[in-house]
């Protein structure tokens, strides 16, 4: 009985170590992929890398040495498109956003920074479940992946009372 317990514990320990190593190496792979994709003048901070799986895609956030935030859309460990944001206070600005399209797959990456007073966000032409609001590097940020974003981009942001405090279209 004690031998069986010992083997089970050793087996679980082995699986745990292998899993941790895989996740660590996988994170390094993403870092190498985005570093190779970016301009040679950009040096990324490896500790800032965050990956968000989205079905067959991955959204990767990483900050460079100048504190600029980069957002990458990956599929099968290949960068499809990216956006980036300067680290500057939003102050009175409610939303700082960008959109990028991968022409081969006809896929859009919409991403941005949000003022802290914003509680919810709607992007017409995307499904609500495709829009994610996250905390990254002490900032409220968002991203959305879609094949269906219609132009012009129609974004509406609401405060905690449900009032629209930002919109891209009149």
C-alpha positions as CSV (number, residue, x, y, z in Angstrom):
1,X,0.0,0.0,0.0
2,X,2.8,2.4,0.9
3,X,4.6,1.6,-2.4
4,X,1.5,2.4,-4.4
5,X,1.0,5.7,-2.6
6,X,4.7,6.6,-3.2
7,X,4.4,5.8,-6.9
8,X,1.2,7.9,-7.2
9,X,2.8,10.8,-5.4
10,X,5.9,10.6,-7.6
11,X,3.7,10.3,-10.7
12,X,1.7,13.4,-9.8
13,X,4.9,15.3,-9.0
14,X,6.4,14.3,-12.4
15,X,3.2,15.4,-14.2
16,X,3.2,18.7,-12.3
17,X,6.9,19.4,-13.2
18,X,6.4,18.5,-16.8
19,X,3.3,20.8,-17.0
20,X,5.2,23.7,-15.4
21,X,8.1,23.3,-17.8
22,X,5.8,23.1,-20.8
23,X,4.0,26.3,-19.8
24,X,7.3,28.0,-19.2
25,X,8.8,27.0,-22.5
26,X,5.5,27.8,-24.3
27,X,5.6,31.3,-22.9
28,X,9.2,31.6,-24.2
29,X,8.1,30.5,-27.6
30,X,5.4,33.3,-27.7
31,X,8.1,35.8,-26.7
32,X,10.4,34.6,-29.5
33,X,7.6,34.7,-32.0
34,X,6.5,38.3,-31.2
35,X,10.1,39.4,-31.0
36,X,10.9,38.1,-34.4
37,X,7.7,39.7,-35.8
38,X,8.4,43.2,-34.4
39,X,10.8,45.7,-35.6
40,X,14.5,45.1,-34.6
41,X,14.4,48.4,-32.7
42,X,11.8,47.0,-30.3
43,X,13.0,45.2,-27.1
44,X,10.2,43.5,-25.2
45,X,10.0,42.9,-21.5
46,X,9.5,39.1,-21.2
47,X,7.9,39.4,-17.8
48,X,5.1,41.5,-19.2
49,X,3.9,38.8,-21.7
50,X,0.3,37.6,-21.2
51,X,-1.5,35.2,-23.4
52,X,-5.3,34.9,-23.8
53,X,-6.5,31.9,-25.7
54,X,-9.5,32.5,-28.0
55,X,-10.8,29.4,-29.8
56,X,-8.3,28.8,-32.6
57,X,-6.4,32.1,-31.9
58,X,-4.3,33.6,-29.1
59,X,-4.2,37.3,-28.1
60,X,-0.8,38.2,-26.7
61,X,-0.1,41.4,-24.7
62,X,3.5,42.5,-24.2
63,X,5.2,45.7,-23.2
64,X,8.4,47.0,-24.7
65,X,11.2,48.7,-22.9
66,X,9.7,52.2,-23.6
67,X,6.5,50.9,-21.8
68,X,4.5,50.8,-25.1
69,X,1.9,48.1,-25.0
70,X,1.7,45.7,-28.0
71,X,-1.2,43.4,-28.8
72,X,-0.7,40.5,-31.1
73,X,-3.1,38.1,-32.8
74,X,-1.6,34.7,-33.3
75,X,-2.8,31.5,-34.9
76,X,-0.7,28.3,-34.9
77,X,2.2,30.3,-33.4
78,X,2.2,32.8,-36.3
79,X,1.5,36.5,-35.8
80,X,-1.4,37.5,-38.0
81,X,-1.6,41.2,-37.1
82,X,-0.9,43.6,-34.2
83,X,-1.7,46.9,-32.6
84,X,0.2,49.0,-30.1
85,X,-0.5,51.8,-27.6
86,X,1.8,54.5,-26.1
87,X,1.9,54.5,-22.3
88,X,0.4,57.9,-21.7
89,X,-2.4,58.9,-19.2
90,X,-5.9,58.8,-20.7
91,X,-6.9,61.8,-18.5
92,X,-10.2,63.1,-20.1
93,X,-10.0,60.6,-23.0
94,X,-12.3,57.7,-22.4
95,X,-11.1,55.2,-25.0
96,X,-7.9,54.8,-26.9
97,X,-8.5,52.1,-29.6
98,X,-7.0,50.7,-32.8
99,X,-8.1,48.1,-35.3
100,X,-5.9,45.9,-37.5
101,X,-7.0,43.4,-40.1
102,X,-5.3,40.3,-41.4
103,X,-6.2,40.4,-45.1
104,X,-5.5,36.7,-45.7
105,X,-8.0,35.5,-43.1
106,X,-10.3,38.5,-43.2
107,X,-10.0,38.7,-39.4
108,X,-10.0,41.9,-37.3
109,X,-8.2,42.6,-34.1
110,X,-9.8,45.5,-32.2
111,X,-8.0,46.5,-29.1
112,X,-7.6,49.5,-26.8
113,X,-7.3,51.1,-23.4
114,X,-10.2,52.2,-21.3
115,X,-10.6,55.0,-18.7
116,X,-11.3,53.5,-15.3
117,X,-14.8,55.1,-15.2
118,X,-15.9,52.8,-18.0
119,X,-17.8,49.7,-16.8
120,X,-19.1,48.3,-20.1
121,X,-18.3,48.4,-23.8
122,X,-20.3,47.6,-26.9
123,X,-18.9,47.3,-30.4
124,X,-21.6,47.1,-33.0
125,X,-21.0,44.3,-35.4
126,X,-19.4,42.1,-32.8
127,X,-21.0,39.6,-30.5
128,X,-20.9,40.6,-26.8
129,X,-19.0,37.4,-25.9
130,X,-16.2,38.3,-28.4
131,X,-15.4,41.5,-26.5
132,X,-13.1,41.0,-23.5
133,X,-12.2,43.6,-20.9
134,X,-9.0,42.7,-19.0
135,X,-6.6,44.3,-16.5
136,X,-3.1,44.5,-18.0
137,X,-0.1,46.4,-16.5
138,X,-2.4,48.3,-14.1
139,X,-4.6,49.4,-17.0
140,X,-8.1,48.5,-18.1
141,X,-7.8,47.2,-21.7
142,X,-10.1,45.4,-24.2
143,X,-9.8,43.3,-27.3
144,X,-12.2,41.7,-29.7
145,X,-11.7,39.3,-32.6
146,X,-14.2,39.2,-35.4
147,X,-14.8,38.6,-39.0
148,X,-17.9,40.8,-38.9
149,X,-16.8,44.3,-37.6
150,X,-18.6,46.8,-39.8
151,X,-17.1,50.1,-40.7
152,X,-17.2,52.8,-39.6
153,X,-16.4,51.3,-36.2
154,X,-19.2,52.0,-33.7
155,X,-18.0,51.8,-30.1
156,X,-20.1,52.8,-27.1
157,X,-18.8,52.9,-23.6
158,X,-20.9,53.2,-20.5
159,X,-20.2,54.2,-16.9
160,X,-21.4,52.3,-13.8
161,X,-24.9,54.0,-14.0
162,X,-25.3,52.7,-17.6
163,X,-24.9,56.2,-19.2
164,X,-23.1,56.4,-22.5
165,X,-20.0,58.4,-21.9
166,X,-18.1,57.7,-25.1
167,X,-19.1,56.8,-28.6
168,X,-17.3,56.9,-31.9
169,X,-20.3,57.8,-34.0
170,X,-22.8,60.6,-33.4
